[in-house]
Amino acid sequence: MQLSAQGRVETMSLLLALGLLVAGFCPAIFCHPGGPAARETVPEDRDNGMHVDHLRLASSNADFAFSLYKQLALKAQNKNILFSPMSVSTALAFVSLGARNTTLTEILQGLKFNLTETPEAEIHRSFQHVLRTLQRPDDRLQLSIGNALFIHDQLKLLSKFTEDARGLYAAETITTNFQDPTAAERLINDFVKKETQGKISELVQDLGSTTMMVLVNYIFFKAKWKMPFDPRDTFESSFYLNKREEVQVPMMSLEGQHIPYFRDEELSCTVVELPYTGNASALLILPDKGKMRSVEAALLPESLRRWRDSLQPRRIDEFYLPKFSISGDYQLESILPELGIREVFSPEADLSGVTGAQDLQVSQIFHKAVLDVAEKGTEAAAATGIKFILTSGKIDPVILSFNRPFLMAILPTGMDNTLFLGKVTNPKQA
């Protein structure tokens, strides 16, 4: 039976737009002073008789990160890729608080959880633990991750959903007049701009008056390299896009440093870790020439674990890394169905845990990421070698140059939860 015109309006007026955001920056000279507003200190986790397997969460998050990366790579061949697996998975887990039946199962299985091994309550408590761990103060770097719900002023949320949103995901709720889409967009974008210190100013657009709720997750990351590059040593050099094309980029350099290093002969790539001051590091993966696709296909949680476990300090005589700024901008509602997350985007969505009624569906998922890499600090990189003239007196020097497409992951120390994941195909491509 077809809906009447009025019925269609009522149904369409209950849509959920999900917004995801991540911003990663670096040198202090390029960023506004001060971090996001300090948030209230949260107490340590209490078991309440429940064992929370945080290693299982990390493994699932890594599996989801690489699965989503592969889908993005299929749709963006020969382009830079940058996104935050932590931001996307946190926002989807947050949405699952209100999901029921098949909608709930699809989201959690799409996030790579085995629901026969991991109860739903344990999943949420694991995210709670990770968010609290990441939010612990660290004077040496800035890392802020947060959630906010912008809700229609006439939408009545169930008290349990509101309590869990705040207790598990530290989400604040902000009443919004979506009947004035322009004002609503300005309110949300101003919030995001403030929390990311001005780096992302237009997360959402074209909301429309049918929007009832927008969930925003953001990450702000800013850190300095533990081994900073000297700006006086930066020079113009070639970055090889492929066999036939190259671009000139500012190439940063280090000499005679001991850097955590692993040569993966099985996957034909070189892995190095550049630590930041504070509890985070950048993992740079440089495939051999012509091996990018085979390395991408082999991206699995066990690969990440093996790389990190195999790193050993090694003297690198000459190390070269391009200075660059890249960004990612995605509409994930067209990509997540490839990971099995489908029903939540359809009229059959069951998000009755949000309002008590089965009348919401997700209409859009916005995700934006920004990454700056420069001499003084913060985020990114990996890629390949260039032949240089050797200075006298050096015997078999180790030279490592990221002068061709490479992969990058930024991870908290001691955790496999990936804050940022990307591919630098062209450092000159914004």
Steps between C-alpha positions, in 0.01 A plus 500: 500500500636841408535769763288811477681828438471582871629155597801540273582835661476354850727210412758714322510748786662237721841451352831471680803669349822367645805724479853381564805721521868462560777756486870436539756776500853564579750774543419732784576802282207413270236444771306724729625496861325287755302179453131427505319600814592281793243238578400370837725230642340160469550229760694183427305206358326278749454136404156456659567129476558519123829422331572750225734361234668812363737295283198352323368852435837606357507198269145569379578868449812413297298254288234767438766765425666291229167381355378859466838609361476237224154624399622861491803395296277329242307823448801734513776338299802724445370746760599579857298327770457629854245406763471419869397140571464591867258782418286293262482191722423707812217683326349178363525329839332806649215469246465132586391601852164583344491214247298182541463162326661467154608865495701448819652171381608648167674798662694295756592226254599770248733632772649146498374384837418133554175529695516140623831583672447864596176617665365836390546649847868405494547673164366828636707475817811436290433817300442683829840381626681603179338845496594558863856380439543727199363799692748474786703821523844497338704820506713378208223471239141603439250223437131568533217273387136576568140444401201732478132449415319783326128419536181657367332703771186283465680164509461319833784259574461200731667567833706177477642605161589845637658351814702243306607762245641713779631222723662281234586747225525827699260658249347839556149570368423828323147604404486619140238663280523293181201687356759767426761287319741788447508585869531130592797453267665810641450376859650157425786629287591769754514229770727284285718796405551589865584143606752460216659840557375634168638225278162360388237766450235338279427142605129492414308658215162467326334353808144589398206560729424125530809437715417407858841423649868531417765306687850648479820328601824697479867438565761770543863389506808718522848386596869561447746247366727345760774540237409827327621576150719808459323743259842605369547147363172498304555514123306466175502145371311266269206290618423228247125458448555206264751383238434801277397789726667690780441818699737724693439506877673643809694200631590491870806307611669341799854366519656237721193422713401172663141438386274198572520304172373175348558357157204278407632269228175304490294807403781686319485816707699697756341616826632774729356669806545869572404577861344824618570655835222347708316173457461472123700414192476493121545166328627546144469215250703526180415234239768401252453634148190347343390335826247752636193297403634175642586674829152658511340159442700358792389767749366295792503538881770232524713695248484811717579298812792324332645826372484666841641193679787467249628858509859529621712817531732530203739772399366678191777705341262706286124520545276705270130581546292751301340798669133507405138574585224265384132457579216252459131572442258206477129417488512164675134404450602379153800302629395335827241272331801325341597403857153363571355810670186549289172500688575810706488701175161362395136557605524160673755640749420423863638784711218474750751514786540872429142623537296186564350512150627331185498816293865601456754402241852623422500716190859625480840434650745787461866435568780753460864473593791745482865413542808723502854363513794735546837533671386563855239233527186304473362234269570295200713336243664204332648425161813436304865523416710722285861455408742761635867565462676357804739703708843351550562280800153342513488127439165359382296789640128454558301754298123511525302746288123533491507634146213293360149402621492366856262404778466662839338416831498705821453297814502563876796341678416150621164489320398360161211745464580694183442874532584574135557282197589615154696479178715781364482460124583861415629740769406794276136391485310687774 
